[in-house]
Amino acid sequence: MPELSGPHRAGSLAPGATIGMMGGGQLGRMAAVAAARLGFRVHVFTPERESPAAQVSAAATVAGWHDAEALARFAAAVDVVTFEFENVPGDALDLVAARVPVAPSPAVLRTCQDRIAEKTFLERAAVAVGPWAPIRSPEDAEAAVAAVGVPCVLKTTRLGYDGKGQATLRAPGDLPAALARLAGADGGFRPLVAEAFIDFACEVSVVVARDRAGRIVAYDTVENRHRRHILDLTIAPARVAPAVADAAQAAARRVAEAIGLVGLICVEFFVTRDGRVLANEIAPRPHNSGHWTIEACAVSQFEQQVRAVAGLPLGAPARHSDALMKNLIGEEIGAFPALLATPGLIPHHYGKLEVRPGRKMGHVTRLFPRGGLPGEDAIASAFPPLP
């Protein structure tokens, strides 16, 4: 990464510098709060007129991703740029990167934006993945499904998250309907991957940061539970065998090193019933499963992102508490007053004005002493009933 432009001290940004944030969602919001704590300003670039990140930032450019003039003005107004979701168009990031340092780099973004590129990268980095096959044309589909077997999952190579852009095949005969479901808005074919259905014991993830000098820090391996394909609950630390947690840590560090990361990533894994750890996805930014770090660690994942891109020393990722983090999805945000009134709960509201089914509206965290996570029954009742 080139030396940072603008105010800097010994290669790092000095207080008062401006960090550009591409994307205006809740991840950018929490990163902006962390940046302010370190003395930085945040300038958001987003197409949204009402965005969570802009609400707490020093400035915002509201423009489309392909508005070259707006992107150039944005780049001229900031000292370094990062992003808070991986669906930023690569061309937009290239335009910005030609004018100001960007971390993670456009190359990292492109690898994580395309499932074929991502899985190919993981295999080359000697990180285990489940059986998969690319589907670059409709003619590839039948052979790809036969190669991985059924049941399997078809996923669009781009723009899929929270269960979007996916279709499950229980039998070969399900293929035509799945292809139709995953077609583009114009009904045309979109590139896909076929992934073997993994009968996993649990899902885990690791958030890891790497700075410009190659130093790496990683947060504890955590356990994730999903509901309707959206993360529902994160348990920190993961209740898995030490060898499993260590394998996930080693793989996440290997990913950060091999991809040339400057910034923060999260690597998601399946843990099979025989204890194997298989990488599923890479997110090149803070991750929903890392929200627990805000309260349970001295340095949150968001502060770590800011430190990495600003050229500051990375912070110690050790947790001082165990934690449960639950998402507030859609109408569940209606329980926010009750959550505020419940001792021991730490609720976060993302400032989103419109409640929609499946939309992440906030989250709530409960802390426990280290080694004091409750049993399964108590985990299920750790939070009040939600709408």
For each residue, the residues with C-beta under 8 A, 3 or more apart:
1: 101 103 105 212 262
2: 101
3: 8 11 101
4: 8 11 12 13 17 79 80 101 310 311
5: 8 79 80 100 101
6: 13 17 18 78 79 80
7: 13 14 15 16 17 79
8: 3 4 5 11 12 13 14 17 79 311
9: 12 13 14
10:
11: 3 4 8 212 311
12: 4 8 9 310 311 312
13: 4 6 7 8 9 17 19 40 79 80 310 311 312
14: 7 8 9 17
15: 7 38 39 40
16: 7 39 40 41
17: 4 6 7 8 13 14 40 41 79 80 310
18: 6 40 41 42 43 58 59 77 78 79
19: 13 35 40 41 42 43 78 79 80 81 82 306 309 310
20: 42 43 44 45 74 75 77 78 79 80 81 82 96 100
21: 24 28 31 32 42 43 44 45 53 57 81 82 83 84
22: 44 45 46 81 82 83 84 88 92 93 96
23: 27 28 44 45 46 53 83 84 85 88
24: 21 28 29 44 45 46 48 51 52 53 54 60 84
25: 28 29 51 52 53 84 85 350
26: 29 30 52 53 350 352 360
27: 23 30 31 53 84 85 285 286 302
28: 21 23 24 25 31 32 42 44 46 51 52 53 57 84
29: 24 25 26 32 33 52 53 55 56 350 351
30: 26 27 33 34 286 291 294 300 302 348
31: 21 27 28 34 35 42 53 82 84 286 302 305 306
32: 21 28 29 35 36 42 44 53 56 57
33: 29 30 36 37 56 302
34: 30 31 37 38 300 302 303 305 306
35: 19 31 32 38 40 41 42 306
36: 32 33 39 40 41 42 56
37: 33 34 303
38: 15 34 35 303 306 307 310 312
39: 15 16 36
40: 13 15 16 17 18 19 35 36 306 310
41: 16 17 18 19 35 36 57 58 59
42: 18 19 20 21 28 31 32 35 36 53 56 57 58 59
43: 18 19 20 21 57 58 59 60 61 74 77 78
44: 20 21 22 23 24 28 32 51 53 54 57 59 60 61
45: 20 21 22 23 24 60 61 63 70 71 74
46: 22 23 24 28 51 53 54 60 61 62
47: 62 63 64 65
48: 24 51 54 62
49: 62
50: 54 353
51: 24 25 28 44 46 48 54 55 60
52: 24 25 26 28 29 55 56 350 351 352
53: 21 23 24 25 26 27 28 29 31 32 42 44 46 56 57 60 84
54: 24 44 46 48 50 51 57 60 62
55: 29 51 52 351
56: 29 32 33 36 42 52 53 351
57: 21 28 32 41 42 43 44 53 54 60
58: 18 41 42 43
59: 18 41 42 43 44 77
60: 24 43 44 45 46 51 53 54 57
61: 43 44 45 46 70 73 74 77
62: 46 47 48 49 54
63: 45 47 67 70 71 74
64: 47 67 70
65: 47 88 89 92
66: 89 91 92
67: 63 64 70 71
68: 71 72 95
69: 72 73
70: 45 61 63 64 67 73 74
71: 45 63 67 68 74 75 92 95 96
72: 68 69 75 76 95 99
73: 61 69 70 76 77
74: 20 43 45 61 63 70 71 77 78 96
75: 20 71 72 78 81 95 96 99 100
76: 72 73 99 100
77: 18 20 43 59 61 73 74
78: 6 18 19 20 43 74 75 81 100
79: 4 5 6 7 8 13 17 18 19 20 100
80: 4 5 6 13 17 19 20 100 101 102 103 309 310
81: 19 20 21 22 75 78 93 96 97 100 101 102 103
82: 19 20 21 22 31 102 103 104 263 285 305 309
83: 21 22 23 86 88 93 104 109 284 285
84: 21 22 23 24 25 27 28 31 53 285 286
85: 23 25 27 88 285
86: 83 109 112 113 283 284 285
87: 113 159 161
88: 22 23 65 83 85 92 93 109
89: 65 66 92 93
90: 93 94 106 109 110 113
91: 66 94 95
92: 22 65 66 71 88 89 95 96
93: 22 81 83 88 89 90 96 97 102 106 109
94: 90 91 97 98 106
95: 68 71 72 75 91 92 98 99
96: 20 22 71 74 75 81 92 93 99 100 102
97: 81 93 94 100 101 102 105 106
98: 94 95
99: 72 75 76 95 96
100: 5 20 75 76 78 79 80 81 96 97
101: 1 2 3 4 5 80 81 97
102: 80 81 82 93 96 97 105 106
103: 1 80 81 82 212 262 263 308 309
104: 82 83 108 109 259 261 262 263 265 284 285
105: 1 97 102 108 109 260 262
106: 90 93 94 97 102 109 110
107: 110 111 260
108: 104 105 111 112 259 260 261 263 265 284
109: 83 86 88 90 93 104 105 106 112 113 284
110: 90 106 107 113 114 117
111: 107 108 114 117 118 121 259 282
112: 86 108 109 118 265 281 282 283 284
113: 86 87 90 109 110 117 158
114: 110 111 117 118 157 158
115: 118 119 155 156 157 158 160 193
116: 119 120 134 136 157 191 193
117: 110 111 113 114 120 121
118: 111 112 114 115 121 122 281 282
119: 115 116 122 123 129 132 193
120: 116 117 123 124
121: 111 117 118 124 125 258 259
122: 118 119 125 127 129 255 279 282
123: 119 120 126 127 129
124: 120 121 258
125: 121 122 254 255 258 259
126: 123 254
127: 122 123 251 254 255 279
128: 251 276 277 278 279
129: 119 122 123 132 278 279 280
130: 195 196 198 270 278 280
131: 147 148 149 195 196
132: 119 129 148 193 194 195 196
133: 140 143 144 145 147 148 193 194
134: 116 140 144 157 191 192 193
135: 140 141 144 154 191 192 193 194
136: 116 140 191
137: 140 189
138: 141 179 189
139: 142
140: 133 134 135 136 137 143 144
141: 135 138 144 145 154 175 179 192 194
142: 139 145 146 172 175
143: 133 140 146 147
144: 133 134 135 140 141 147 148 192 193 194
145: 133 141 142 148 149 150 152 154 169 172 175 194
146: 142 143 149 172
147: 131 133 143 144 194
148: 131 132 133 144 145 152 194 195 196
149: 131 145 146 152 196
150: 145 169 170 171 172 174 197
151: 168 169 170 197
152: 145 148 149 168 169 194 195 196 197
153: 166 167 168 169 194 195 197
154: 135 141 145 166 167 168 169 178 179 182 192 193 194 195
155: 115 160 165 166 192 193 195
156: 115 159 160 165 166 182 190 191 192
157: 114 115 116 134 190 191 192 193
158: 113 114 115 165 190 191
159: 87 156 164 165
160: 115 155 156 164 165 166
161: 87 164 165
162: 229 230 231 358
163: 166 228 229 230
164: 159 160 161
165: 155 156 158 159 160 161 182
166: 153 154 155 156 160 163 182 229
167: 153 154 174 177 178 181 182
168: 151 152 153 154 174 178 197
169: 145 150 151 152 153 154 172 174 175 178
170: 150 151 174
171: 150 174
172: 142 145 146 150 169 175
173: 176
174: 150 167 168 169 170 171 177 178
175: 141 142 145 169 172 178 179
176: 173 179 180
177: 167 174 180 181
178: 154 167 168 169 174 175 181 182
179: 138 141 154 175 176 182 183 189
180: 176 177 183
181: 167 177 178
182: 154 156 165 166 167 178 179 190 192
183: 179 180 187 188 189 190
184: 187 188 189 190
185:
186:
187: 183 184
188: 183 184
189: 137 138 179 183 184
190: 156 157 158 182 183 184
191: 116 134 135 136 156 157 158
192: 134 135 141 144 154 155 156 157 182
193: 115 116 119 132 133 134 135 144 154 155 157
194: 132 133 135 141 144 145 147 148 152 153 154
195: 130 131 132 148 152 153 154 155 198
196: 130 131 132 148 149 152
197: 150 151 152 153 168
198: 130 195 270 272 278
199: 272 273
200: 203 270 271 272 273 278
201: 271 272 273
202: 223 224 238 240 271
203: 200 223 224 225 226 268 269 270 271 280
204: 221 222 223 224 238 240 244 245 248 268 269 271 277
205: 221 222 224 248 266 267 268 269 287 289 290
206: 218 219 220 221 222 248 249 251 252 266 267 269
207: 218 219 252 264 265 266 286 287 289 290 293 301 304
208: 216 217 218 219 252 253 255 256 261 264 265 266 267
209: 216 217 218 256 261 263 264 265 301 304 305 307 308 314 317
210: 214 215 216 256 257 261 262 263 308
211: 214 215 262 307 308 311 313 314
212: 1 11 103 262 311
213:
214: 210 211 257
215: 210 211 314
216: 208 209 210 253 256 257
217: 208 209 304 314 315 316 317
218: 206 207 208 209 249 252 253 317
219: 206 207 208 222 290 293 297 301 317 319
220: 206 236 237 238 245 317 319
221: 204 205 206 237 238 240 244 245 248 249
222: 204 205 206 219 234 235 236 237 238 289 290 292
223: 202 203 204 234 235 236 237 238 239 240
224: 202 203 204 205 231 233 234 235 268 289
225: 203 231 232 233 234 235
226: 203 229 230 231 232
227: 230 232 329
228: 163 358
229: 162 163 166 226
230: 162 163 226 227 327 329 358 360
231: 162 224 225 226 234 288 289 327
232: 225 226 227 326 327 329
233: 224 225 324 325 326 327 379
234: 222 223 224 225 231 288 289 291 292 323 324 325 326
235: 222 223 224 225 238 239 323 324 373 379
236: 220 222 223 292 296 319 322 323 324 325
237: 220 221 222 223 245 319 322 373
238: 202 204 220 221 222 223 235 244 245 248
239: 223 235 373
240: 202 204 221 223 244 245 271
241: 244 245 275
242: 245 246
243: 246 247 275
244: 204 221 238 240 241 247 248 271 275 277
245: 204 220 221 237 238 240 241 242 248 249
246: 242 243 249 250
247: 243 244 250 251 277
248: 204 205 206 221 238 244 245 251 252 267 269 271 277
249: 206 218 221 245 246 252 253
250: 246 247 253 254
251: 127 128 206 247 248 254 255 267 269 277 279
252: 206 207 208 218 248 249 255 256 265 267
253: 208 216 218 249 250 256 257
254: 125 126 127 250 251 257 258
255: 122 125 127 208 251 252 258 259 261 265 267 279 282
256: 208 209 210 216 252 253 259 261 265
257: 210 214 216 253 254 260 261
258: 121 124 125 254 255
259: 104 108 111 121 125 255 256 265 282
260: 105 107 108 257
261: 104 108 208 209 210 255 256 257 264 265 284
262: 1 103 104 105 210 211 212 308 309
263: 82 103 104 108 209 210 284 285 305 308 309
264: 207 208 209 261 284 285 286 301 304 305 308
265: 104 108 112 207 208 209 252 255 256 259 261 282 283 284 285
266: 205 206 207 208 282 283 285 286 287 289 290
267: 205 206 208 248 251 252 255 279 281 282 283
268: 203 204 205 224 279 280 281 282 283 289
269: 203 204 205 206 248 251 277 278 279 280
270: 130 198 200 203 277 278 280
271: 200 201 202 203 204 240 244 248 275 276 277 278
272: 198 199 200 201 275 276 277 278
273: 199 200 201
274:
275: 241 243 244 271 272
276: 128 271 272
277: 128 204 244 247 248 251 269 270 271 272
278: 128 129 130 198 200 269 270 271 272
279: 122 127 128 129 251 255 267 268 269 282
280: 129 130 203 268 269 270
281: 112 118 267 268
282: 111 112 118 122 255 259 265 266 267 268 279
283: 86 112 265 266 267 268 287
284: 83 86 104 108 109 112 261 263 264 265
285: 27 82 83 84 85 86 104 263 264 265 266 305
286: 27 30 31 84 207 264 266 290 301 302 305
287: 205 207 266 283 290 301
288: 231 234 291 327 360 363
289: 205 207 222 224 231 234 266 268 292 325
290: 205 207 219 222 266 286 287 293 300 301
291: 30 234 288 294 301 325 348 363 365
292: 222 234 236 289 295 296 323 324 325 365
293: 207 219 290 296 297 299 300 301 302 304 317 319
294: 30 291 297 300 301 302 348 365
295: 292 321 323 346 365 367
296: 236 292 293 319 320 321 322 323 365 367
297: 219 293 294 300 317 318 319 320
298: 315 316 318 320
299: 293 303 304 307 315 316 317
300: 30 34 290 293 294 297 303 304
301: 207 209 219 264 286 287 290 291 293 294 304 305
302: 27 30 31 33 34 286 293 294 305 306
303: 34 37 38 299 300 306 307 315
304: 207 209 217 264 293 299 300 301 307 308 314 315 317
305: 31 34 82 209 263 264 285 286 301 302 308 309
306: 19 31 34 35 38 40 302 303 309 310 312
307: 38 209 211 299 303 304 310 312 313 314 315
308: 103 209 210 211 262 263 264 304 305 312 314
309: 19 80 82 103 262 263 305 306
310: 4 12 13 17 19 38 40 80 306 307
311: 4 8 11 12 13 211 212
312: 12 13 38 306 307 308
313: 211 307
314: 209 211 215 217 304 307 308
315: 217 298 299 303 304 307
316: 217 298 299
317: 209 217 218 219 220 293 297 299 304
318: 297 298
319: 219 220 236 237 293 296 297 322 323 370
320: 296 297 298 370
321: 295 296 367 368 369 370
322: 236 237 296 319 367 368 369 370 371 372 373
323: 234 235 236 292 295 296 319 365 366 367 368
324: 233 234 235 236 292 365 366 368 373 379 382 383
325: 233 234 236 289 291 292 363 364 365
326: 232 233 234 363 364 365 382 383
327: 230 231 232 233 288 332 360 362 363
328: 332 333 335 336 347 360 361 362 363 364 386
329: 227 230 232 332 358 359 360 361
330: 333 355 356 357 358 359 361
331: 334 355 357 387
332: 327 328 329 335 361 386 387
333: 328 330 336 349 355 361 362
334: 331 355 387
335: 328 332 338 339 384 385 386 387
336: 328 333 339 340 347 349 362
337: 340 341
338: 335 341 342 384
339: 335 336 342 345 347 364 383 384
340: 336 337 345 347
341: 337 338
342: 338 339 345 384
343:
344: 366 367
345: 339 340 342 364 365 366 383
346: 295 364 365 366 367
347: 328 336 339 340 362 363 364
348: 30 291 294 362 363 364 365
349: 333 336 361 362
350: 25 26 29 52 360 361 362
351: 29 52 55 56
352: 26 52 355 359 361
353: 50
354: 359
355: 330 331 333 334 352 359 361
356: 330 359
357: 330 331
358: 162 228 230 329 330
359: 329 330 352 354 355 356
360: 26 230 288 327 328 329 350 363
361: 328 329 330 332 333 349 350 352 355
362: 327 328 333 336 347 348 349 350
363: 288 291 325 326 327 328 347 348 360
364: 325 326 328 339 345 346 347 348 383
365: 291 292 294 295 296 323 324 325 326 345 346 348
366: 323 324 344 345 346 382 383
367: 295 296 321 322 323 344 346
368: 321 322 323 324 372 373 374
369: 321 322 372
370: 319 320 321 322
371: 322
372: 322 368 369
373: 235 237 239 322 324 368 379
374: 368 377 378 379 382
375: 378 379
376: 379 380
377: 374 380 381
378: 374 375 381 382
379: 233 235 324 373 374 375 376 382
380: 376 377
381: 377 378
382: 324 326 366 374 378 379
383: 324 326 339 345 364 366 386
384: 335 338 339 342
385: 335
386: 328 332 335 383
387: 331 332 334 335
